[in-house]
Amino acid sequence: MCCWTGTGASIAANKVAGVRAALCTDAYSAEGARRWNDANVLALSLRLTSEPLLKEILDAWFAAEASEDAEDRENVARVGRLDLGRTVP
């Protein structure tokens, strides 16, 4: 998802059940979002992301896999439990 800053796109995407969107501004944040947060939607800033940087971000995003570390999985589960109390108007 993209918008001028990427912030609005990530906020909107995270309103959809099952979406774990992360605003990523570099390859490290893209890899970490996938690995430690099990993100499944990438949000990008159209203003800040050059074509070479986009390639780095996408390469990192698609190469990364969710961590199998028990502590990381519990953190992901903890965030998932926050969705259980959400109501939609």
C-alpha positions as CSV (number, residue, x, y, z in Angstrom):
1,M,0.0,0.0,0.0
2,C,1.2,3.5,-0.8
3,C,0.3,7.0,0.0
4,W,2.3,10.3,0.2
5,T,3.8,9.5,3.7
6,G,2.8,5.9,4.0
7,T,1.2,6.6,7.4
8,G,-2.4,6.8,6.2
9,A,-2.0,3.7,4.1
10,S,-0.7,1.7,7.0
11,I,-3.4,3.0,9.4
12,A,-6.2,2.2,6.9
13,A,-4.8,-1.2,6.1
14,N,-4.7,-2.1,9.8
15,K,-8.4,-1.6,10.0
16,V,-9.0,-4.7,7.9
17,A,-9.3,-7.9,9.9
18,G,-6.3,-10.1,9.6
19,V,-4.0,-7.4,8.1
20,R,-0.7,-6.6,9.8
21,A,0.5,-3.7,7.9
22,A,3.9,-2.1,8.5
23,L,5.2,1.2,7.3
24,C,8.8,0.5,6.1
25,T,11.3,3.1,5.1
26,D,14.3,0.9,4.6
27,A,15.3,-2.7,4.1
28,Y,16.1,-3.3,7.8
29,S,12.6,-2.2,8.9
30,A,11.0,-4.3,6.1
31,E,12.9,-7.4,7.2
32,G,12.1,-6.8,10.8
33,A,8.5,-6.2,10.2
34,R,8.2,-9.6,8.5
35,R,10.5,-11.5,10.9
36,W,9.5,-10.1,14.3
37,N,6.0,-8.8,13.7
38,D,4.7,-11.3,11.1
39,A,3.6,-8.3,8.9
40,N,1.6,-9.3,5.8
41,V,1.1,-5.9,4.2
42,L,3.9,-3.4,3.3
43,A,3.1,0.3,3.5
44,L,5.4,2.7,1.6
45,S,5.9,6.5,1.4
46,L,5.7,7.8,-2.2
47,R,7.5,10.9,-1.1
48,L,10.5,9.2,0.6
49,T,11.0,6.0,-1.4
50,S,13.3,6.2,-4.4
51,E,13.4,3.4,-7.0
52,P,16.8,2.0,-5.7
53,L,15.5,2.1,-2.1
54,L,12.2,0.5,-3.2
55,K,14.2,-2.4,-4.7
56,E,16.1,-2.9,-1.4
57,I,12.9,-2.8,0.6
58,L,11.1,-5.2,-1.6
59,D,14.0,-7.6,-1.7
60,A,14.2,-7.6,2.1
61,W,10.4,-8.0,2.5
62,F,10.1,-11.0,0.2
63,A,13.3,-12.7,1.5
64,A,12.3,-12.5,5.2
65,E,10.2,-15.1,6.9
66,A,8.4,-15.0,10.3
67,S,10.6,-15.9,13.2
68,E,10.1,-19.3,14.8
69,D,11.6,-18.0,18.1
70,A,9.1,-18.7,20.9
71,E,9.4,-15.2,22.3
72,D,8.8,-13.6,18.9
73,R,5.7,-15.9,18.3
74,E,4.3,-14.9,21.7
75,N,4.7,-11.2,20.9
76,V,2.8,-11.7,17.6
77,A,0.1,-13.7,19.5
78,R,-0.1,-10.9,22.1
79,V,-0.8,-8.3,19.4
80,G,-3.3,-10.6,17.8
81,R,-5.2,-10.8,21.0
82,L,-5.7,-7.1,20.9
83,D,-7.9,-7.6,17.8
84,L,-10.3,-9.8,19.8
85,G,-11.7,-6.8,21.6
86,R,-12.2,-4.7,18.5
87,T,-15.7,-3.8,17.4
88,V,-16.7,-2.3,14.1
89,P,-19.2,0.5,14.1
